[in-house]
Amino acid sequence: MADYYRCKLPHWHPKGQMFFITFRLANSLPIHIIQALKEESERERQHILSAFRGIQQQDELYKLDKKVFGRYDKWLDQCLEESPRWLAEEQVASIIAEELYALNGKRYRMIASCIMSNHCHIVIDTFEYTFAPNHNGVTAPYPLADTLKLLKGRTARFCNQTLGRSGAFWHHESYDHVIRDQQEYERIVWYTINNPVKAGLAKNWDDWKFTFLSQEA
């Protein structure tokens, strides 16, 4: 499938869709938590594969995908104290924000974003940005994967320079989810901008400096 991209995790990138994407700092979750979450989700996945068929199976797997993300994101918020928190530094968060805005209108239309202390959420529309980059490489045929590679590569380099460090900055993979309908769109946009409130870091969503919501949302 031309829109199916796989690294260590499967990624479904149909062209011209809206996506909810989360990427996190390297070492932002303890290994034992990651392993427990993987084992739990795999048990549920195997149950779905054996209990359902056809469209119902696809729907159940889609629901599981959202459920698994919720578990990971909850742990990201809970692990703030023991996790790297480089994005809590305003200069570093500003670098991420600038790079997100720099690609807005070139690689996607950004609907919403939120930069937390150890992870970022973005909601983007790729409808008018289905071109393939004019270079070779593993991600070249996959515009969204290539965009994330560009975004994470540039921000990692600039943020490491600012922090005076070297080594992995982002976790090597990102969570991406295709937004299928208006109801889900509204829920995900609200989830994104409300993350600082949910985590107890702000009283209102617009109090958080590094939250963005498009006027067209």
C-alpha positions in Angstrom: 0.0 0.0 0.0 1.4 3.4 -1.0 0.0 5.1 2.1 1.2 2.4 4.6 4.5 3.2 6.2 6.3 1.0 8.7 9.2 1.6 11.0 9.0 -0.4 14.3 5.3 0.6 14.4 2.8 0.6 11.6 1.7 4.0 10.3 -1.3 4.6 8.0 -0.8 7.8 6.0 -3.6 8.1 3.5 -3.0 11.2 1.4 -4.9 14.4 1.8 -6.3 13.6 5.3 -6.3 15.3 8.7 -3.9 13.8 11.3 -3.5 14.0 15.0 0.2 13.5 15.8 2.1 13.2 19.1 5.9 13.1 19.4 7.8 12.9 22.7 11.3 13.4 24.1 13.7 10.5 24.1 13.6 8.6 27.4 10.4 10.3 28.4 8.7 7.0 29.5 10.4 4.3 31.7 11.1 1.1 29.8 8.9 -1.0 32.2 5.9 1.2 31.6 6.4 1.0 27.8 6.7 -2.8 28.0 3.5 -3.1 30.2 1.6 -0.8 27.8 2.7 -2.9 24.8 1.8 -6.2 26.4 -1.6 -4.8 27.4 -2.4 -3.5 23.9 -1.1 -6.7 22.2 -3.5 -8.8 24.3 -6.4 -6.6 23.3 -5.3 -6.6 19.7 -5.2 -10.4 19.5 -8.6 -10.6 21.1 -10.0 -8.3 18.5 -8.4 -10.3 15.7 -9.9 -13.5 16.9 -13.3 -12.2 17.9 -14.2 -9.9 14.9 -14.0 -9.9 11.2 -14.2 -7.4 8.3 -15.4 -3.9 8.9 -16.2 -4.6 12.5 -12.6 -5.8 13.1 -11.3 -2.6 11.5 -13.5 -0.4 13.7 -12.4 -2.2 16.8 -8.8 -1.9 15.9 -9.3 1.8 15.3 -10.9 2.2 18.7 -8.0 0.3 20.3 -5.6 2.7 18.6 -7.2 5.6 20.3 -7.4 3.8 23.6 -3.7 2.9 23.5 -2.8 6.5 22.7 -4.8 7.7 25.7 -2.8 5.4 28.0 0.5 6.6 26.7 -0.4 10.2 26.9 -1.7 9.8 30.5 1.7 8.3 31.5 3.5 11.2 29.7 1.7 13.6 31.9 2.3 11.5 35.0 6.0 11.1 34.4 6.8 14.8 34.1 9.0 14.8 37.2 11.2 11.8 36.2 11.2 12.5 32.5 13.5 14.9 30.6 11.6 18.3 30.6 13.6 20.2 28.0 10.5 21.6 26.4 9.6 23.4 29.7 12.4 25.8 28.9 10.9 28.8 27.0 13.8 29.1 24.5 13.6 25.4 23.6 9.8 25.5 23.3 10.1 28.6 21.1 12.3 26.7 18.7 9.7 24.0 18.3 6.9 26.5 17.8 8.9 28.4 15.2 9.6 25.2 13.2 5.9 24.1 13.4 4.9 27.5 12.0 7.6 27.5 9.4 6.1 24.3 7.8 2.5 25.7 8.1 1.4 26.4 4.5 4.3 24.5 3.0 3.8 20.9 4.3 0.4 21.1 6.0 -2.2 23.5 7.4 -1.8 23.5 11.1 -5.1 23.5 13.0 -3.9 23.2 16.6 -0.8 22.4 18.5 0.4 22.2 22.1 3.9 22.0 23.4 4.1 20.3 26.7 7.2 19.7 28.9 8.1 16.3 27.4 5.9 15.9 24.3 4.0 17.8 21.6 0.6 17.4 20.0 -0.3 18.7 16.6 -3.4 18.5 14.5 -2.8 19.1 10.8 -4.6 19.0 7.5 -2.6 17.7 4.5 -5.4 18.0 1.9 -3.5 20.5 -0.3 -0.1 19.1 0.5 0.1 15.6 -1.0 3.3 16.1 -3.0 6.2 13.7 -2.6 9.5 15.4 -1.7 12.0 15.6 -4.6 14.7 13.5 -3.0 15.5 9.9 -2.3 15.3 8.0 1.0 13.1 5.8 3.0 10.5 8.4 3.8 10.5 10.2 0.4 7.4 8.5 -1.0 5.5 9.2 2.2 4.9 13.0 2.6 3.7 12.9 6.2 6.6 10.7 7.4 9.0 12.9 5.5 7.5 16.0 7.1 7.9 14.6 10.6 11.5 13.5 9.8 12.2 17.1 8.7 10.5 18.7 11.7 12.1 16.4 14.3 15.5 16.5 12.7 15.7 20.3 12.5 14.2 20.9 16.0 16.5 18.2 17.6 19.6 19.9 16.1 18.6 23.4 17.2 17.4 22.4 20.6 20.5 20.3 21.4 22.6 23.3 20.4 20.6 25.6 22.7 20.9 23.1 25.6 24.6 22.4 25.0 24.0 18.7 24.7 24.3 15.9 22.1 22.5 12.6 21.5 18.9 11.7 20.8 16.4 14.5 21.5 13.2 13.0 20.3 11.9 9.4 20.6 12.5 7.9 17.2 8.9 7.3 16.4 5.7 9.4 16.6 2.1 8.5 17.2 -0.1 9.4 14.2 -3.9 9.0 13.9 -6.1 9.7 10.9 -9.1 11.9 11.9 -12.2 10.2 10.3 -15.1 12.5 11.0 -16.3 15.9 12.4 -17.1 14.5 15.8 -13.6 13.0 16.2 -12.1 16.2 14.8 -13.7 18.4 17.4 -12.8 16.0 20.2 -9.2 15.8 19.2 -8.8 19.5 18.7 -10.2 20.1 22.2 -8.0 17.4 23.6 -4.9 19.0 22.1 -5.5 22.5 23.4 -6.8 21.4 26.7 -3.8 19.2 27.6 -2.1 21.7 29.9 -5.4 22.1 31.8 -5.8 18.3 32.1 -2.2 18.0 33.4 -2.8 20.7 36.0 -0.4 23.2 34.4 -2.9 25.9 33.5 -6.4 27.0 34.5 -7.6 27.7 31.0 -6.3 26.4 27.6 -5.4 29.9 26.3 -3.3 30.6 29.4 -0.6 28.2 28.1 1.9 30.1 26.0 2.7 27.3 23.7 -0.8 26.3 22.7 -2.0 27.2 19.2 -5.5 27.2 17.7 -6.2 28.3 14.1 -8.9 30.8 13.6 -10.2 28.5 11.0 -10.6 25.6 13.4 
